[in-house]
Amino acid sequence: MNSPQLLLSRNFGLVWWGQMISQIGDGVSKLALLWFVYSITGSPL
């Protein structure tokens, strides 16, 4: 299987989308943690 076929394979697409969803979830989690700390302490630092 050459490189262009590999990039268009179903398994690669599943891994790519799974990683994308994971990255979005990580970002939301970090934002929620920052918001929580700010609401508890009243300080952005």
Beta strands, then each sheet from edge to edge (+ up, - down):
end
